[in-house]
Amino acid sequence: MSSIYLGDGVGKACERVSISNQTGYTWLNQWNKYGYEGLIPHFNGGRPSKLTKEQLEQLKEKLKSKGDWMTSEVRALIKKEFDITYSNRQVSRILRSFKMHYAKPHPHDYRRPENAKEILEDSLKKAVNEIHEKCVIGFLDQAAPQTTDNKQRFWSFDKPKITKNTTKYRANTFGFYPINGKEVVEFMARSTARYVCEFLRIISEKNNGKHILLILDNARAHIAKRTESFAKSIGITMVFLPAYSPDLNSIEQIWKSIRRKISQTFIKSQWSFRETIRATFHHLAKKSSFAQGWLNKFQPILSN
């Protein structure tokens, strides 16, 4: 402004202070309207939110009324309730500020009893009351990993590729994941009562004949009279999970980790496939972390 008062034109004055002509004319208009005060910058700390604090609180309460939301659903809700349009990215920022979680929902079968946890608690109490000695506690389950499983995601600038042997291998696998004993993994031809009994025998031998409290699902081969009779004869007390409740069987997370390992590994043969499963199972089953959540729920019963 001093240069203009000294006789310079707007263009010359702008050149002296290295600003654009557009900025120079803006400053001149501000000077003419408001004087010196018009040239003082006002910093607001960034662009203000379209939603007020009160509206954000209202939105948060509405979101609590329903369990799970897709980003598109929240966008539509904001538009409907407040007539404000946000991008998916902006909506995600708002939801993170609410401390909401963004994850794949854990599936629960609609046939799973609502009181599954209480049902298992009752079964455990009954079993524990009938055992009068120190015992091994563990989980049994069968799985059938195969080389076509692809559970691993990768970061990549291009479409991710992995070199694999596309020959399909599959292994019917029995696993025992103990909380306080020796883990066992074996490959069986079938999953009938005969093979379940054989696996129970191996579990008992590997754990020196100690009494075993075994938690397992109610598959047909597990609840067969032959299986129950044999288990009882070798000192194994079986506690059956409520129907459609795999989340209460801690070994399920080990199978999931094994499938992820297989998807990362180049499998050369059926033998190497089985060895990958065997080695990974033994490594993971030595960790108590897979059962930690289960123990947090049911440890008081086992301690009585």
Summary of the structure (lengths in Angstrom):
residues: 304
radius of gyration: 32.6
end to end distance: 86.2
largest distance: 110.0
contacts: 766
relative contact order: 0.10
helix: 51%
strand: 10%
